[in-house]
Amino acid sequence: MFVVYCPTCDRRTLLGVDEVDWVHNLAPGMISVTGACPHGHTVVVLTGDAFTPRPDPRIPPHVPSLWVRAYRHPRRLISRLLAWVIRMYEVQRDLHTAFYRF
């Protein structure tokens, strides 16, 4: 199975064995597979050892990790930090007298 991009449909689909029409050896190590997308449009896949794929122009060169938080405005970050400090102060201020040393 191959993942192919159909420019007519503007989407990627899976090209199974039954959708393959032609397999051509273009050069040593480079193979061209011609088939049809589910809507019947012709798609071509280049594969093989000598083929180096080009990067997809729709995907940015640097994709951030899923764990990276989105950028927030610095004032919002400072206000959140200040609110956290105030909450911590309120929690510490309300401790029982047995926990104080003096």
C-alpha positions as CSV (number, residue, x, y, z in Angstrom):
1,M,0.0,0.0,0.0
2,F,1.1,3.5,-0.8
3,V,0.0,6.9,0.6
4,V,-0.7,9.1,-2.4
5,Y,-1.7,12.7,-2.9
6,C,-4.4,13.4,-5.5
7,P,-4.1,17.0,-6.7
8,T,-7.6,16.9,-8.2
9,C,-9.2,15.8,-4.9
10,D,-6.7,17.8,-2.8
11,R,-6.3,15.0,-0.3
12,R,-4.2,12.0,0.6
13,T,-5.5,8.5,0.3
14,L,-4.2,4.9,0.5
15,L,-3.4,3.3,-2.9
16,G,-3.9,-0.5,-2.5
17,V,-2.7,-3.3,-4.7
18,D,-6.0,-3.4,-6.7
19,E,-5.8,0.3,-7.6
20,V,-2.2,0.0,-9.2
21,D,-2.3,0.2,-13.0
22,W,1.4,0.3,-14.0
23,V,4.8,-0.2,-12.4
24,H,7.7,1.3,-14.4
25,N,11.4,1.1,-13.7
26,L,12.6,4.6,-14.6
27,A,16.3,4.1,-13.6
28,P,18.2,1.7,-11.5
29,G,16.7,2.2,-8.0
30,M,13.8,4.4,-9.1
31,I,10.3,3.0,-9.6
32,S,7.2,4.8,-10.7
33,V,3.9,3.4,-9.6
34,T,0.8,4.7,-11.4
35,G,-2.7,4.1,-10.1
36,A,-6.1,5.7,-9.4
37,C,-7.5,7.4,-6.3
38,P,-10.9,6.3,-5.0
39,H,-12.6,8.9,-7.3
40,G,-10.8,7.6,-10.4
41,H,-8.2,10.3,-10.8
42,T,-4.7,9.2,-12.0
43,V,-1.9,9.5,-9.3
44,V,1.8,8.7,-9.6
45,V,4.1,7.6,-6.8
46,L,7.9,7.6,-7.1
47,T,9.7,5.1,-4.9
48,G,12.9,3.1,-4.8
49,D,16.4,3.2,-3.3
50,A,17.6,6.1,-5.5
51,F,14.5,8.3,-5.0
52,T,14.8,11.0,-2.4
53,P,11.5,12.6,-1.7
54,R,11.0,16.4,-1.6
55,P,9.5,17.9,1.6
56,D,5.8,18.5,1.6
57,P,5.3,22.3,1.1
58,R,2.1,22.2,3.1
59,I,3.9,21.1,6.3
60,P,6.1,23.8,8.0
61,P,9.8,23.0,8.3
62,H,9.7,22.9,12.1
63,V,6.7,21.3,13.7
64,P,6.6,21.9,17.5
65,S,6.2,19.1,19.9
66,L,2.8,18.3,21.3
67,W,4.0,19.2,24.8
68,V,5.1,22.7,23.8
69,R,2.7,25.3,25.1
70,A,1.4,28.0,22.9
71,Y,2.9,31.5,23.2
72,R,1.1,33.6,25.8
73,H,1.4,37.3,26.2
74,P,4.0,38.3,28.9
75,R,1.5,40.4,30.9
76,R,-0.8,37.4,31.2
77,L,2.1,35.2,32.3
78,I,3.1,37.8,34.9
79,S,-0.4,38.2,36.2
80,R,-0.7,34.4,36.5
81,L,2.6,34.3,38.4
82,L,1.4,37.1,40.7
83,A,-1.9,35.3,41.3
84,W,0.0,32.1,42.2
85,V,2.2,33.9,44.7
86,I,-0.8,35.6,46.3
87,R,-2.6,32.2,46.6
88,M,0.5,30.7,48.2
89,Y,0.8,33.5,50.7
90,E,-2.9,33.1,51.7
91,V,-2.4,29.4,52.2
92,Q,0.8,29.9,54.3
93,R,-0.8,32.7,56.3
94,D,-3.7,30.5,57.4
95,L,-1.5,27.8,59.0
96,H,-2.4,26.6,62.5
97,T,-0.4,28.2,65.3
98,A,1.2,24.9,66.3
99,F,3.2,25.0,63.0
100,Y,4.8,28.4,63.8
101,R,8.2,28.3,65.6
102,F,7.9,31.7,67.3
